[in-house]
Amino acid sequence: MADLDIMDRARAAVTDRVELPGMSLMDHLGELRKRLLHSVAYLAVGFIVAYIFHVRLVSFIQKPLVNIGLTMTMTHPTDALNLFLKTSVVCGAILASPFILYQVWLFISPGMYANEKRYVWPFMSATVGLFLAGAWFGYRYVLPGAMVILIQDFGKNFTHMITIEDYTSFFLAVILGLGVTFELPVVIFFLALFGIVDAKFLLKHIRYAILAIFLIAAVICPTPDPIGMCLFASPMLVLYMLGVGVAFLVHPARRKAKETTAA
């Protein structure tokens, strides 16, 4: 009976390997071109959809500034047009990101085993969900707090002229910075999946991880006070511990041990 189980597992491994098609360099380049064209098409559709709502999107972006009684100031005739285009491009890219990620997955999936392909939907859901969570956290808590501290507190004795270029750059730095930062569990997932790190390694070096997280928080935090830095660092620490749990579940050694126990 045990011999039959071993033969079944060996047959499954062979089947997995057969599923990996051999592709020449030109085939890879052709596939890459196809995925890039599809990604550009999705990005163009996202841009068009976002531009249809560009007035509402700009109002949404400007709301943290309006809440303290200010609006953006034009310093060049093309500032408004550039704002509409930049807003539409960024929002269009966010709208198209699930489809673009799927194209990335389609490009790399031929080189993966069948048991590894089951991660496609968790990967896409986690990547998009964590980015949106980081962006929402920045918009809901960090930006309003930064506007109050930087403008109403530190800048209360000065005349305020917040230009379109300066505000949008600041807005994108906070939103995109936190969105990317929230992808930490996804990065740890892939590092653990390929056996580069494991949960034990991450816990053993947690003091260095905490130091790195606070250094990153100090760099991307828009306010100079320690409270703002802690506000940035706190979710990153939670995400790091979440990544430890993910690393424990997906590390190859644990998966192998589970398969051996099941056998």
PETA-V437819 format. One record per pair of residues at least 24 apart in sequence whose C-alpha atoms are under 8 Angstrom apart, sorted by the first residue. I is the first residue (numbers start at 1). J is the second residue. D is the distance in whole Angstrom. If there is no record, write none. Layout:
i,j,d
I,J,D
I,J,D
This chain:
i,j,d
5,263,7
16,113,5
16,114,6
16,115,8
17,113,7
19,110,8
19,113,7
19,114,8
20,110,6
20,111,6
20,112,7
20,113,7
21,110,7
21,111,8
31,107,7
32,107,7
35,103,6
35,104,7
35,106,8
35,107,7
36,103,8
38,100,8
38,103,7
39,99,7
39,100,5
39,103,7
42,96,6
42,99,7
42,100,7
43,92,6
43,93,6
43,96,6
43,100,8
44,92,8
45,92,7
45,96,8
46,89,8
46,91,7
46,92,4
46,93,6
46,94,8
46,95,6
46,96,5
47,88,5
47,89,5
47,91,7
47,92,4
47,93,7
48,88,8
48,92,7
49,92,7
50,87,8
50,88,5
50,89,8
50,91,6
50,92,5
51,84,7
51,85,7
51,88,5
54,84,6
54,87,7
54,88,6
55,84,8
57,87,7
58,83,8
58,84,7
58,87,7
61,171,8
64,143,7
64,144,5
64,147,7
65,144,8
65,147,7
68,147,8
68,148,7
68,152,8
71,162,7
72,161,8
72,162,5
72,163,5
72,164,5
72,167,7
73,161,6
73,162,6
73,163,4
73,164,6
74,163,6
74,164,6
75,163,7
75,164,8
79,164,7
79,165,7
80,164,8
83,164,7
83,165,8
83,168,8
97,128,8
98,124,7
98,128,7
123,186,7
126,186,7
127,183,6
127,186,7
130,179,7
130,182,6
130,183,6
131,178,8
131,179,4
131,180,6
131,181,8
131,182,6
131,183,6
132,179,6
133,179,7
133,182,7
134,175,7
134,178,5
134,179,4
134,180,7
134,181,7
134,182,5
135,174,8
135,175,5
135,176,7
135,178,6
135,179,5
136,175,8
137,178,8
138,174,6
138,175,5
138,178,6
139,175,7
142,174,8
142,228,8
142,231,8
143,171,8
143,174,7
146,222,7
146,223,6
149,223,7
150,223,7
173,220,8
174,220,7
174,221,8
174,222,7
177,220,7
181,236,7
182,235,8
182,236,7
182,239,7
184,236,8
184,239,7
184,240,7
184,243,7
185,239,6
185,240,7
185,242,6
185,243,4
185,246,7
186,243,8
188,243,6
188,244,8
188,246,8
188,247,7
189,243,7
189,246,6
189,247,6
189,250,7
192,247,5
192,248,8
192,250,6
192,251,5
192,252,8
193,247,7
193,250,6
193,251,5
193,252,6
194,251,7
194,252,7
195,251,6
195,252,6
195,253,8
197,247,8
197,251,8
198,244,8
198,247,5
198,248,6
198,251,6
199,244,5
199,245,7
199,247,5
199,248,5
202,244,6
203,244,7
210,237,7
213,237,7
